[in-house]
Amino acid sequence: MLRYTLMRLGIFVGCLVVVWGLVYSGVAPRGVGGSNGMWIVLLSLVVSAPISFVVLRKERDRASIQVVEKVDRVKANLDANRSQEDVADDASRTQGQTPQTS
């Protein structure tokens, strides 16, 4: 996941440098008034998003698999904890005690 994030950030920074060069060389339009910096950042985001979508497809799939595996582990741990609580509750009920809630 960190690798994907760093690669995505690298593509954005590369686009930022290219867009900055294009704006200051006059090829791309400048922002209105004092908004030139914001214009460069927004234009870089718009350009880098589709590039990242296409270029980082395999890395995104790899990161997605890692996230799914982690979610599955957490679900399994929750189910195991739930079943332990049920066993303890059933044992206390069979002994004629009422379970205590915290």
Contacts in CASP RR format, 6 or more apart in sequence:
PFRMAT RR
TARGET T0000
AUTHOR 0000-0000-0000
METHOD contacts of the structure
MODEL  1
MLRYTLMRLGIFVGCLVVVWGLVYSGVAPRGVGGSNGMWIVLLSLVVSAP
ISFVVLRKERDRASIQVVEKVDRVKANLDANRSQEDVADDASRTQGQTPQ
TS
1 63 0 8 1.000
1 66 0 8 1.000
1 67 0 8 1.000
3 59 0 8 1.000
3 63 0 8 1.000
4 56 0 8 1.000
4 59 0 8 1.000
4 60 0 8 1.000
4 62 0 8 1.000
4 63 0 8 1.000
7 52 0 8 1.000
7 56 0 8 1.000
7 59 0 8 1.000
8 48 0 8 1.000
8 52 0 8 1.000
8 56 0 8 1.000
11 48 0 8 1.000
11 51 0 8 1.000
11 52 0 8 1.000
11 55 0 8 1.000
11 56 0 8 1.000
12 44 0 8 1.000
12 45 0 8 1.000
12 48 0 8 1.000
12 52 0 8 1.000
14 44 0 8 1.000
14 48 0 8 1.000
15 44 0 8 1.000
15 47 0 8 1.000
15 48 0 8 1.000
15 51 0 8 1.000
16 40 0 8 1.000
16 41 0 8 1.000
16 44 0 8 1.000
16 48 0 8 1.000
18 47 0 8 1.000
19 28 0 8 1.000
19 40 0 8 1.000
19 43 0 8 1.000
19 44 0 8 1.000
19 47 0 8 1.000
20 40 0 8 1.000
20 44 0 8 1.000
21 27 0 8 1.000
22 28 0 8 1.000
23 29 0 8 1.000
23 30 0 8 1.000
23 31 0 8 1.000
23 36 0 8 1.000
23 39 0 8 1.000
23 40 0 8 1.000
23 43 0 8 1.000
28 43 0 8 1.000
30 36 0 8 1.000
30 39 0 8 1.000
31 37 0 8 1.000
31 38 0 8 1.000
31 39 0 8 1.000
32 39 0 8 1.000
88 99 0 8 1.000
89 99 0 8 1.000
92 98 0 8 1.000
92 99 0 8 1.000
93 99 0 8 1.000
END
